[in-house]
Structure formats: structure tokens, C-alpha cells
Amino acid sequence: MKNLRTIRYTIFLFALFVLFVTNAQEMDKASPEDVGMSSERLERLSQTFQGYIDEEKLPGATILVARKGKIAYLKSFGKNDIEGDVPMTDSSIFRIASQTKAIVSVGVMILQEQGQLLITDPVGKYMPAFMETKVAVEKEDGSYEIVPAERPITIRDLLTHTSGVSYGYGIAGDLWGKAKIQGWYFADRDEPIQATVNRMADLPFESQPRSKFVYGYNTDILGALIEVVSDKTLDVFLKENILDPLGMEDTYFYLPKNKRERLATVYSATENGLERAPNPGGMVGQGAYIDGPRKSFSGGAGFLSTAMDYTRFLQMMLNKGVLNGKRIISPKTVELMTTDHLPFPLGEGTGFGLGFSTVEDLGLRGELGSEGEFAWGGAYHSTYWVDPEEEMTVVYFTQLIPANELDDHGKLRALIYQAIID
């Protein structure tokens, strides 16, 4: 009997150990050759990006390439802070701006899977101010008139950026300016996101619903919608449903002060080389992500994150909604999100799904990659993509605004794909 109790206790302890290891599991690192890539060829990637640093075209950057579920390449270059001579590291934290959109879009789909909404629903069903919106129509003399929207905008319109809402600089930019709602930056706002978004509903949008792709506050509106439907602030909802289950421990809207030294500095490319962006500097500067009001959770551009954290999110999408045994969304939801939804092309060979651009015709696009790839990027010159055919995710983080037509994104893509040998 005593031996039986001992065996049972041992099994119990082992089960607890397995549970702990599973929950704490990191993505494994592998040699490039183990996942069909060439170490020698990846060295070209390292040399090229070190060259950008040496030529003072980039302040610092982190590149993470995962293939077949393992990390094949992870390297940081340059400085987190040039003036302070602080090196960029693999754990540096970046302002990821519009890369927030993908995570918030998944949050909306979680609510659909929970039966709390349908993406075909009018936004006004949950946020009455959006039931009847307006559209600014430009006249030949350059003036404009304001007309009613032909129909209520839907949640799907927001997910696909076809609601007509811009970043406030378009046809009726004067009205958006008077309302002090322009640009993607929210961290300095001393009001909750719902208050800002509800004021947007009174302003004229750029186009009729579903008539064109207009990049703007769509995902910020979705963030406010998540708060209304879930009865939780956006940061709490995303933490409970996405960040914590995926182990994204360094992803925040506002950085804990004990992690402030890890936040990369923002630089601007100028005629005189790299210059430190102003502090706080509004949308093009260091921002209020540490010392700001901490009230406005911007679903469109508010997150800070690391390359490893964001890779976990992308790997979940590549795995059709699951990572390390934690299911976030279903395979069919991933399929719907990464399918082109536009009735017109976004660009040559490119469409747009629910929060992601999509590659529809590789030849028309004319860049290395695969059909079925989904992607996007951020205002601070970051980018990412997921290539299901190659079982690969790529995250590239830097803090450079403006970048002045730097060709690093194109070189990044070319040098990663040339390193695939199997």
C-alpha cells in the first residue's frame, strides 16, 4: 500500500512538472540546416544588415526567422540607444504601431467564436453612435458635401478597412482636425478609447462602405467594440485571451517602468544621418508609452512588443490557431482571416483579409514569397509575414521614422528566401 501511494505521488509530481514545462515552453532553436535553411547563406543577411548599421542607415534592429516551428535565425544589430551606447538585444522592446491590428483583429474573432457577436453585424448594434454615419463627397471645385452613408458599417467592414474611415487627413480633414482626431498615435490621450471613438462617429468618413480600401481608424474602433461587447478594457481582454495563453510576457500598451531600459529609442533618417526623435515628440517621437496618462488603449497602433513575443503570435496563426497546446482560435477562423475579402485588388497580386494583407498572385506581385502568405507592418518601419507554404514566420523590428526609402525590407525578403535550400 505504501509503495502504491509513493507511485501515485510520483506520477502526480511528474504530471505537475509536465504541466509546468508545457506552459513555460519556449519555441526551440534549431540550426538552419535542421529546418531546410543554409547557415552560410543566412550570413549574407547578417552582413547586409550589419552594413546598414555601419553606414548609419539603421540605428538598430532585430530579425527573427522561424521555420517548421523552430527558430532558425535570431540576431540583433546596432544600438538600442546610440547616444547611451546601449546595444540592441534579442529582448529589446519595440513600438510596433500597426502590427497591433492583427492581434486586435484576432480578439474580435474570439468574440465571434464565443457567440457574442457576428462580424456581419452592424457596428451600431453594439455602439449606437455608428448606426448612421456620414460620408464626405468631394466636388469639382475642391469643396465637399456631406451625405448619409448608404448603409450602416459592419464589423467586417472595419476588419477589411472598407468602412471608409481614414486617419483624419482626407476630404473633410478640417473637421477631423477641429475634433483633434488625426493620425494613428493615441498614447498621450487623457481619455479612454471609447470616448475618442464615439466622437469619430459624428465625423464624415472618406467613402461609402465597401466601396474602397481606406486605411485608418478601423481597428481602433474594433478595440472600442471589444471593450463594449466583453465589458472589459482592451488591455485586459487581450491579456486574458491572447497574450497570457501565448506567453507574450513583454507585450503591453504601456510599459512597466521596470522594463523601460529595454525600450528601443526612435530615430529619424535625415540628410545629416540618423537623429534621435524628440521626446515625447508625438507620433514621430519617443511617445508617452512609459510616462503618459495610460488611459487610451489603441487597437490600431498601441502595442509594444519583442520579436519573440510577436513570433509566438504569428506561429499560433501559422499553426491554425494553436500554440503549445493553447488554442486561441479555430482553424476555420484562421482560414477566414487569411483569405482575401476585397471585391477589388489592394495592389498587384495582393488582397486583404481580416486584419492581414494576403498574396493572391505571386507573379503579379513580383517579389519572393508564396501565394497564401499574409502580412503587414508598422509605422516605425517594422514588418512581418507568415508563409504557410514554407512553414515560416518572419519578424523584423526597428525604430526608424521616417526611413526615407531605405531598401532594407526588400533586401530582408530576398536574403531570407535565398537561404531556403529544402
C-alpha positions in Angstrom: 0.0 0.0 0.0 2.8 2.4 0.9 4.6 1.6 -2.4 1.3 2.3 -4.3 0.9 5.7 -2.6 4.5 6.5 -3.4 4.0 5.6 -7.1 0.8 7.7 -7.2 2.6 10.7 -5.6 5.5 10.3 -8.1 3.0 10.3 -11.0 1.3 13.4 -9.6 4.6 15.3 -9.3 5.6 14.2 -12.8 2.2 15.5 -14.2 2.8 18.8 -12.4 6.2 19.0 -13.9 4.9 18.3 -17.4 2.2 20.9 -17.0 4.8 23.5 -15.9 7.1 22.7 -18.8 4.3 22.8 -21.3 3.0 26.2 -20.0 6.5 27.7 -19.9 7.7 26.2 -23.2 9.7 28.4 -25.5 10.0 27.9 -29.2 13.0 25.7 -29.7 16.1 27.0 -31.5 17.5 24.8 -34.3 20.4 25.0 -36.7 19.3 26.4 -40.0 20.1 23.2 -41.7 17.8 21.3 -39.5 14.8 23.3 -40.9 16.0 23.4 -44.5 18.0 26.7 -44.5 21.6 27.4 -45.1 23.8 28.9 -42.4 26.2 30.1 -45.0 23.5 31.9 -47.0 22.0 33.4 -43.9 25.4 35.0 -43.2 24.6 37.2 -46.2 21.6 38.5 -44.3 23.8 39.3 -41.3 26.4 41.0 -43.3 23.9 43.2 -45.2 22.1 44.4 -42.0 25.4 45.0 -40.2 26.2 47.1 -43.3 23.1 49.2 -42.7 24.3 49.8 -39.1 27.9 50.6 -40.1 26.6 53.1 -42.8 24.3 54.7 -40.2 21.2 53.9 -42.2 19.7 52.0 -39.3 20.1 52.6 -35.6 19.4 49.0 -34.6 17.2 46.1 -35.5 16.2 42.5 -34.5 15.4 39.8 -37.1 13.7 36.5 -36.2 13.0 33.8 -38.7 11.2 30.6 -37.6 10.7 27.7 -39.9 8.9 24.4 -39.2 8.1 25.6 -35.7 11.7 26.3 -34.7 13.8 29.4 -34.6 16.3 29.2 -37.4 17.7 32.8 -37.2 17.6 35.3 -34.4 20.0 38.2 -34.4 20.1 41.8 -33.2 22.2 44.6 -34.7 23.3 48.1 -33.7 22.1 50.0 -30.8 19.0 50.2 -28.6 20.3 53.7 -27.8 23.1 55.3 -29.8 23.9 58.2 -27.5 23.9 55.9 -24.5 25.9 53.3 -26.3 23.3 50.6 -25.3 23.4 47.6 -27.6 20.2 46.2 -29.3 19.4 42.8 -27.8 17.1 40.0 -28.6 14.9 41.1 -25.7 14.7 44.7 -26.7 11.1 46.1 -26.7 9.8 48.0 -29.7 6.8 50.2 -30.5 5.0 48.0 -33.1 2.3 50.5 -34.2 0.0 48.9 -36.8 1.2 45.4 -36.0 -1.2 45.8 -33.1 -4.0 45.5 -35.7 -3.5 41.7 -36.3 -3.8 40.9 -32.5 -6.9 43.0 -32.1 -8.5 41.5 -35.2 -8.0 38.1 -33.6 -9.6 39.5 -30.5 -12.8 40.3 -32.5 -12.8 36.8 -34.0 -12.6 35.3 -30.5 -15.8 37.2 -29.6 -17.5 35.7 -32.6 -16.3 32.2 -31.6 -17.7 32.9 -28.1 -21.1 33.7 -29.6 -21.0 37.3 -28.5 -21.2 38.9 -32.0 -21.1 38.2 -35.7 -18.7 40.1 -38.0 -21.7 40.7 -40.3 -23.4 42.7 -37.6 -23.6 46.5 -37.9 -21.2 48.2 -35.6 -24.2 50.3 -34.4 -25.8 47.2 -32.9 -23.2 47.5 -30.1 -22.2 51.1 -30.4 -25.3 53.1 -31.4 -23.3 56.2 -32.5 -22.2 54.2 -35.6 -25.6 53.1 -36.8 -25.9 56.1 -39.0 -22.6 57.5 -40.3 -21.8 60.2 -42.8 -19.6 60.4 -45.9 -17.7 63.5 -47.3 -18.0 63.7 -51.1 -15.5 65.9 -52.9 -16.8 68.4 -55.5 -15.1 69.5 -58.7 -14.2 72.9 -57.2 -12.3 71.2 -54.3 -15.0 71.7 -51.7 -17.1 68.8 -50.3 -20.6 67.9 -49.3 -21.6 65.6 -46.5 -24.1 62.8 -47.3 -25.5 59.9 -45.3 -23.8 56.5 -45.6 -25.7 54.2 -47.9 -25.9 51.6 -45.1 -24.6 51.0 -41.6 -20.9 49.9 -41.5 -20.4 46.4 -40.3 -17.7 44.8 -38.2 -16.4 43.1 -41.3 -16.0 46.5 -43.0 -13.7 47.5 -40.1 -11.7 44.3 -40.3 -11.1 44.8 -44.0 -10.6 48.6 -43.9 -13.6 49.2 -46.1 -15.7 51.2 -43.7 -14.4 54.5 -45.2 -12.8 55.8 -42.1 -9.4 57.3 -42.6 -6.8 58.8 -40.2 -8.5 62.1 -40.5 -6.4 63.8 -43.2 -8.7 63.3 -46.2 -11.6 65.1 -47.8 -13.0 66.5 -44.5 -9.7 66.8 -42.8 -10.6 70.3 -41.5 -13.4 68.7 -39.4 -11.3 65.9 -38.1 -8.6 68.5 -37.2 -11.1 70.6 -35.2 -12.1 67.4 -33.4 -8.4 66.8 -32.6 -8.6 63.3 -34.1 -5.9 62.8 -36.7 -3.0 60.4 -37.0 -2.5 56.9 -35.5 -0.9 57.9 -32.2 -3.0 57.7 -29.1 -0.6 57.1 -26.1 -0.7 60.7 -25.0 -4.5 60.9 -24.9 -6.0 61.5 -21.4 -9.3 59.8 -22.2 -10.4 56.2 -22.8 -10.5 54.9 -26.3 -14.3 54.6 -26.3 -14.6 58.3 -25.8 -12.4 59.1 -28.7 -14.1 56.6 -31.0 -17.6 57.7 -30.2 -16.6 61.2 -31.3 -15.4 59.7 -34.6 -18.9 58.6 -35.4 -20.1 62.2 -35.8 -17.4 63.0 -38.4 -17.7 62.3 -42.1 -15.9 59.3 -43.5 -13.9 59.1 -46.7 -16.1 56.8 -48.8 -19.2 54.7 -48.8 -19.0 51.3 -47.0 -17.3 48.6 -49.0 -16.5 50.9 -51.9 -12.8 51.2 -51.4 -9.9 50.3 -49.1 -9.3 53.3 -46.8 -6.5 52.8 -44.2 -7.4 54.4 -40.9 -9.1 54.1 -37.5 -10.9 50.9 -38.3 -9.0 48.8 -35.8 -9.2 51.5 -33.1 -13.0 51.3 -33.5 -12.7 47.5 -33.2 -10.8 47.9 -30.0 -13.5 50.0 -28.5 -16.1 47.5 -29.8 -14.2 44.7 -27.9 -14.5 46.7 -24.7 -18.2 47.2 -25.1 -19.0 43.6 -26.0 -16.7 42.0 -23.5 -17.3 44.5 -20.7 -13.5 44.6 -20.2 -10.9 47.2 -21.1 -9.0 46.2 -24.2 -5.7 45.6 -22.4 -7.4 43.1 -20.0 -9.3 41.3 -22.7 -6.3 40.8 -24.9 -4.1 39.8 -22.0 -6.6 37.1 -20.8 -7.5 35.7 -24.3 -4.3 36.1 -26.3 -1.2 37.4 -24.5 -1.2 35.2 -21.4 -2.1 32.0 -23.2 0.7 32.5 -25.7 3.2 33.5 -23.1 3.6 37.1 -24.6 5.1 38.4 -21.4 6.6 41.6 -22.9 3.7 42.9 -24.9 1.9 46.0 -23.4 0.1 49.1 -24.3 2.1 50.9 -21.6 5.4 49.6 -20.5 6.0 48.7 -16.8 8.6 51.1 -15.5 10.9 48.3 -14.5 11.3 47.4 -18.2 11.9 50.9 -19.5 15.6 50.3 -20.2 14.7 47.7 -22.7 12.6 50.0 -24.8 14.4 50.9 -28.1 15.0 54.5 -28.9 13.3 56.0 -32.0 15.5 57.7 -34.6 14.7 59.5 -37.8 16.6 59.3 -41.1 17.6 62.8 -42.2 20.0 64.4 -44.7 22.5 64.6 -41.8 22.2 60.9 -40.9 20.3 59.4 -38.0 18.9 61.8 -35.5 17.2 60.9 -32.2 13.4 61.7 -32.5 12.1 64.2 -30.0 10.8 63.3 -26.6 7.9 62.8 -26.2 7.5 64.0 -29.8 4.0 62.9 -30.5 3.5 60.3 -33.2 7.0 60.5 -34.7 8.9 60.7 -31.4 9.6 58.6 -28.3 5.9 58.8 -27.3 4.2 58.5 -24.0 4.4 54.7 -23.6 6.0 54.9 -20.2 5.2 58.3 -18.6 1.9 59.1 -20.3 -1.7 59.0 -18.9 -2.0 55.3 -19.6 -5.7 55.7 -20.4 -6.1 55.2 -24.2 -5.7 51.6 -25.5 -5.2 52.0 -29.2 -6.3 48.8 -31.0 -4.9 50.2 -34.2 -1.3 51.1 -33.2 -0.8 51.0 -29.4 1.2 47.9 -28.6 4.9 47.5 -27.5 6.4 44.1 -28.0 9.5 41.9 -28.6 10.5 39.9 -31.7 10.0 36.7 -29.6 6.6 37.7 -28.4 5.3 38.6 -31.8 6.7 35.4 -33.3 4.6 33.4 -30.8 1.5 35.2 -32.1 2.4 34.5 -35.7 3.3 30.9 -35.0 -0.1 30.5 -33.5 -1.6 31.8 -36.7 0.6 29.5 -38.8 -0.4 26.6 -36.6 -4.1 27.3 -37.4 -4.9 28.9 -34.1 -2.9 26.9 -31.5 0.5 27.1 -29.8 1.9 24.8 -27.1 -1.4 23.2 -26.6 -3.3 26.5 -26.1 -6.0 27.1 -28.7 -6.7 30.8 -29.3 -9.0 30.5 -32.4 -10.2 27.7 -34.6 -8.6 26.6 -37.9 -11.6 27.8 -39.9 -11.3 31.2 -38.3 -7.7 31.4 -39.3 -8.7 30.4 -42.8 -11.3 33.1 -43.0 -8.9 35.8 -41.6 -6.1 35.0 -44.1 -8.4 34.8 -47.2 -8.8 37.9 -49.5 -12.1 39.7 -48.7 -11.8 42.7 -51.0 -14.0 43.0 -54.1 -11.0 44.8 -55.8 -7.3 44.3 -55.6 -5.3 46.0 -52.8 -2.3 46.0 -55.1 -0.8 43.9 -57.9 -1.3 40.3 -56.8 -2.3 41.4 -53.3 -5.6 41.3 -51.4 -6.6 41.9 -47.8 -8.3 39.6 -45.3 -9.5 40.2 -41.8 -6.5 42.2 -40.4 -3.8 40.9 -42.8 -2.7 41.6 -46.3 -2.7 38.4 -48.5 -0.7 37.3 -51.5 -3.1 36.2 -54.3 -0.8 36.1 -57.3 2.9 35.7 -56.8 3.9 36.7 -60.3 1.8 39.8 -60.3 3.3 40.9 -57.0 6.8 40.2 -58.4 8.6 39.5 -55.1 9.9 36.4 -53.5 7.4 34.7 -51.3 4.4 32.3 -51.7 0.7 32.6 -52.6 -1.2 32.3 -49.3 1.3 34.5 -47.4 -0.2 37.0 -45.0 1.5 40.1 -43.6 1.5 43.7 -42.5 3.9 46.2 -40.8 4.2 49.2 -38.6 4.9 52.9 -38.8 8.2 52.6 -37.0 9.5 50.7 -40.1 8.8 47.2 -38.7 7.3 44.4 -40.8 6.3 40.7 -40.6 5.0 38.0 -42.7 3.8 34.4 -42.5 4.4 31.9 -45.3 2.3 28.8 -44.8 3.8 27.0 -47.8 7.3 27.4 -46.4 6.1 26.9 -42.8 7.9 30.1 -42.0 7.3 33.3 -40.0 9.5 36.4 -40.2 9.6 39.4 -37.7 11.7 42.5 -38.4 11.7 45.2 -35.7 13.5 48.5 -35.8 12.6 52.1 -34.6 13.0 54.4 -37.6 10.5 57.1 -38.7 10.8 58.3 -41.4 13.0 55.8 -43.1 13.5 57.8 -46.3 13.0 54.9 -48.8 15.6 52.6 -47.2 15.6 49.3 -49.2 16.0 47.1 -46.1 12.5 45.5 -46.4 13.2 44.3 -49.9 16.7 43.0 -49.0 15.3 41.2 -45.9 12.8 39.3 -48.1 15.3 38.4 -50.8 18.0 37.3 -48.4 15.7 35.1 -46.3 14.3 33.3 -49.3 17.7 32.7 -50.9 18.7 30.9 -47.7 16.0 28.3 -48.1 17.6 25.1 -49.6 15.0 22.5 -48.8 
